Amino acid sequence: MPNLRANLDKQPSLPSLKWFNFFVYGTVVLFTSFFPLYLQDVGMNKLEIGSVMSVGALVSIIANPFWGIWSDRYQNLPRIVLMMLTGTLVLSQLVFQAHTYEMVYVSILFFYFFQGPLFAQSNTLILSYIEGTRHGFNSFRVWGSLGWALTAITAGPIIEWAGVSVLSYLFAALLCAAMLALVALPKLKASIGTAPLPFRGLQQHFRHPFFLGFIFFGMLVALPNTMNNTFVSLYITELGGSKSIIGLAVFLSSILEYGVLLLCGRYLKRRISVLLGWLALVSALFVLRWWLMAGATTPLSVAFIQILHCITFGGFFYVGTQLTMLLVPRPYRSSGQALYTLCWSGVSGILGGILGGWLYQYLGAQNMYLSAGFLTLIGTLGFAFMWLFVSRGSYHPPAETEEDALLQHPASSN
């Protein structure tokens, strides 16, 4: 035991890995929060902006398994991630140099191919480095949250002072910092690997209407969230807000999210009825959030409404991931998680950008948020009905998961 403790104490703290996550998340928040302003500055309307921003979700369907397979094949994850960062850096500059809709659209297709899977690959990188050590995943992932929040609130005043064109330089600087942090990491002995065929057995899920209902109602709630992520910066600007207010809004929307995830992990029981009830409650908070956004009259009020994002988004996707594990038979959980991610992030991301752009362009921001509230309300009622169905004992888990359900709560399979 003393020797084991001594070995653990000698393990490196991996500060470069923490900074790598900080800078990677910082680059992503720059792009998601301020790039729509750049597109508006070069003359694009709301529908065009929404369609450009939705491309990332479409490309990720191909890019994520592509980079996962190459990582497994070459077993050199840091080098693969360095290639992705290099491609992101080069193509981002092409995107910022493009001044027509066609040029932006084509260049951003290739940009997202490198940038889109960075989150997934950075998570795999963390898990690979900490495997067999005393380190926990959250101690590194929190640096990503800090990078997201602090970059947003710092970049706002800089862009306000220097103009939106400075965004390309900030993006390049953070990417270079991430690359330096990656190069400074010690040699990785082995990667934990990723699943190259996550959709294997996908057809099995269409035999379970309860799970498909869960996916459908989740999409109705996730789609408006994409609308907001894409257009909230333009909405703040339309209300007379500055780039600093935009940075503040992003900061407030993310600074407490990590705490919400920790609380969910600690106190939420892994029971289908409990998680469905929480999902219905979080979805109801989404409805409140969109109705508040529709009635907002000042940019500062929009910024403070974004605090609800910490609870709604954090709780929604945490519970969704846990419910997928309980609703899907054990042999098909990998493909179940893939379907959950594809629909709640991918499909909703594509539709959210295009539908939100159309609504904003032709009906205005207030009507876009009212429509978001209506869609979310349908999803909320759907989750509430599912919760009632389970609470009354009418739902029975698929045969492969009955044993798991009984082990988790012996008194009842629900």
N, C-alpha and C positions, 0 to 999 in steps of 0.2 A: 504493500500500500504506500509506504513512503516513497519508493522508487517511482510508482505511478504518478504520485502527486508532483514529484520533482520533474518528471517528463512533461507533465501538463504545464507546469510553471515555465518551462524552457520554450514552449511553443510561441512563435512570433505573434505579435498583436495585429500584423497585417494592416498597418495604417494606409498603405498605398491602395488596398482594396476598398477601404472606406472612402478615400478621396475619389477613386474611380467612380463609385456609385454616385457620389455627390455631383461630379461634373457631368456624368451621363444624364442624370435626371434633370440637371440644370439646362442642358442643351435641348431636351425634349420640351420643357416648359416654355423656353423661349419660342420654340416653333409653334406649339399649340396655342399659346396665349397671344403672341404678337404678330405671327405671320399673316393672319387675316387682315390686320391693319396694313401690312405691306401690300397685299393683293388689292385692297381697296385703294391704296395710294397710286398703284399703277393703272387703275381705271376699271377694275372688275366690279360687276354688280354682285348682289347677295347670292343669287342663284349660281353664278359662276364660282364664287368663293366656296360655297357649300359643296359643289361637285368636285372642286380641286381638293378640298380637305377630306372628302369621303374616300378618295382614292387609296389612302393609306390602309383602310380596313380591307379593301378589295385585294390589294397587293399582298397583304399579310397572310392571306389564305394560302398563297403559293410560297412566299418567302420564309415563313416560319419552319415548315417541314424541310425546305431546301437546306437552310443553314443547320438545322438539327442533324440531318443526314451527313453533311460534310463534317460536322463536329465529331460525330460518332466514327466516321471513317478514318479521319486523320489523327484523332486523339491528341489534338494540340489546340485546346479551346482558346488560350490567350492569343495565339496567332490568328485564329479564325475571327475573333472579336476585333483584333487590330485591323484585319482586312475590312471588316464591316465599318469601323470608324473611319478608315481612310476613304472608302467609297462614299460614306456619308459626307465627309468633308469636301471632297472634290465635287460631288453632285450638288451639294447645297450651294456652292458658289455658282454653278450653272443655273440653278433655280433663281438665285438672286440677280443674275445677269439677264434673265429672260424678261422681255417686256411685252410679249403678246400672249394671249390666252393659250394658243396652240403650243408655243415654246414652253410655257410654264407647265402645261399639262403633261407634255412628253417627258420633260426633265424630272418632274416630280414623281412620275411612275418609277423611274430608276432610283431616285433618291429614297423612296419608301422601301424599295427592295433591300437596301442596305440598312436603313434606319429603323424600319418597323419592328424587326425581331430583336432589337438591342435589349429591351427589357427582359425578354425570355432568356436570352443568352447571358446577360449579366447575372440573373438569378442562378442559372446553372453554374456560372463561374464562382459565385459565392459558395454554393453548396459543394463544389468540387474542392475548394481550398479549405473549407472547415470540416470536411469529412474526417472523422477520427480525432478531432481536436476538442478542446473545451469550449470553443466559440459557438455561439448561437446565431442562427440566420438573422434574427431581428436586430442584433447589435450592428450588423452591416447594412441591412435594409433601411434602418432609420436614417442613415446618412443620405440615402436617396431622397427620402422625404424632406430632409433639411435642405438638400440641394435644390429641390423643386421650389420650396417656399422662399428661401433666402434669395435665390436667383431672380425669382419673379419680382420681389419687392425692391431689389437693387436695380434690376434692369429698367423698371418703369421710369424712374427719374432720369436715367442716362438717355433713354430713347426720347424722352420729353425734351431734353436739352439739345441732343445732337441730331434728332430726326430719325424717322423710321428706317432710313437707309443704313444706319449704324448697326442694324440687326445682323447683317451678314458678318461683320467683324466680331461682334460678341459671340455669335454662334461658332465661328471658326476658332476663337480663343478658347472657349470652353471645350471644344472637341480636341484641340491640341493638348490641353491640360489633362483630359481624360486619357489620351494616348500616352502621355508621359507617365501618368500614374500606373497605367497598364504595363508599360515596359519595366517599371521599377519593381513589379511584383516578383517574388521568388519563383523559381521553376516549379511548374505544376507536375506532380508525379503522375496523376491519372485523372481523367474526367469521369464524373459519375454517369455520363451518357444521357441521351434523351431518347424518347420513343419515336423512331422514324416512321411508324405507321399508326398514328393516333386514331385514325378513323376505321381501323379494322373492327369489324363487327358492328358497324354503324346501323345496319338494317335491323338489328335486334331491338333498337329503341322504339321503332315504329309499332312494336307489338304492345307497348305500354302507354295507353292514352293518358294516364295520370301524369307521367313524366313529360309527355308532349304538351299537355296543358300548362305545366309548370314552365316549360321553355317558351311557349307562346305568350303567356301573360308577362313573363320576364322581359321579352322583347318590347312589349308595349310600354314598359316602365323604362327600359334602357334607351330606347330610341329618343325620347325627349331630352335625356341627359346629354346625348351627343349633340342635339340642337344647341343646347345651352353652351357646351364646351366650345363649339365652333363660333358662336355669334355673340357671346356675352361681352367680349371686348369691343365689338362694333356697337352693341347696345349702349355700353357705358359712354363711348365716344359720341353717339347720337344724342345722349342726354346732356352732353356738355362736359363730360369727364375727361381728365387728363390721362396720360400714360401712367402716371404715378398711382392714380386711382385703380387702373387696371391691375397694376402690380400688387396693390393692397388687396384687391378682390381675390386674386389667385392665392396670395399668402394666407388670407383668412379661410379660404376654401380647403386648404391642405394642412395647416399647422397642427390641427387637433385630430387629423384622420388616424395617425398612428396610435394615439391613445384609445380611440374608438375600437380599433382592431384588437388591441390588447384586452380591453374590457369584454369584447364579444368572445374572445378565445377563453377568457377566464370564467365568465359567469353564464354564458348561454349553454344550456343542456343540449346535447346532440340527440334530440328527439324530434321526429318529423312534425308532430303537432306544435311543439314549442317554436321550432324554426319557421314553420309556415305562419304562425301568429306574428312572429317578429317581422317576417317579410311583408306581411300585410300592413303592419304598423309603419314600417320604414317607407313603404310605397305611399301610404297616406301622407307622410311628411313630405314626400316628393310633390304630391298634389298641392299641398299648402305652399311649398316653395315656388312652384310655377305660378300660382295665383298671386303670390306676393310680387313676383317678378313682373307680371303683367300690369300690376297696379303701381309699380315703382315710378317715382317722378324725379328723383335725383340720383346722380351717379353714386353718391356715398351710400344711399340706401341699398342700391344693387350690390355694392361691395359687402355690406354687412349681412345681406340675405345669403351670401355665399357661404357663411359659416355653417348653414344647414347642410352643405355638401359633405362636411366631415362625418355627419351622422348618416345621411341618406346613402351616399355612394359607398362609404366604408362598410356600413352595415349590410347594404344590399348585396354587394359582391362577396362578402365573407359568408353570409348565410346561403347565398346561391351555391357556392362551392361546396359547403357542408351538406346541403340538401341533395345535391347531385350524387354525393357518395352514398347517401341513404336510400335514394329512390332507384338507383341503378343496380342491377345484379353485379356481384363481385367480378365475374370474368370480363364485364364490359364497362368497367368504371373509367378506364383510360379513354375509350371512345366517347363515353358519356360526358366527361370533362371537356373533350375536344368539341363535341356538339354544343355544349353549354357556352364555351368561349366563342365558337363560331357564330352562334345566334345572338348572344347577349352583347358581344363586342363587335364581331365582324359584320353580320347582316344589319344589325341596328346602327352600326357606324356608317355603313354605306347609305342606308335609307334616311338616317337622321340628317346627314349633311345635305342631301338633295332635297328632301321634303322641307327641312328647316329653311333652306335657301329660297325655295319657292314661296313658302309662307311669308318670310321676311320681305322678299322682294315685292310681292304683289298685295299682301294684306297688312304688313307692318309688324313690328316687334311684339306689340301687345297681343295681337291676334295669334302670333306664333306661340307665345307663352300660354295663352288661353287654350289653344289646340293641344299643346303639350300637357296641360293639366287634364284635359278631357281624356286623352289617350292613357295617361297614368291612372286616372280614376277607373277606367275599365280594367286595367291590370290589377289595381288594388281590390276591386270587387271580385275579380277572379281568384286572387290569392285568399281572400276572406272566405269564399265559397269552398275552396280546397281545404282550408283550415277547419271549417265546419264539418266537412265530409270526413276528415280524419278524426276529429274530436268525437264524433258520434260512433266511431268504430266501424265505419263502412269501407275503410281502405285497408287492404292487406298487401304488405310488401311482396315483391316478386320472390319466387321460391328460393333463389340463391341468397337473398338477403334476410330471410326470416330468422336464421340463426344469429346473425349479427344483431338484428333488432332485439331479440330476446336477451342477448348478452348485455346489451346497453341499458335496457329497462325491463327486468324480469317480470314485473307486474302486468305489463301490457305491451303488445307489439306496436302500439301507437304512442 
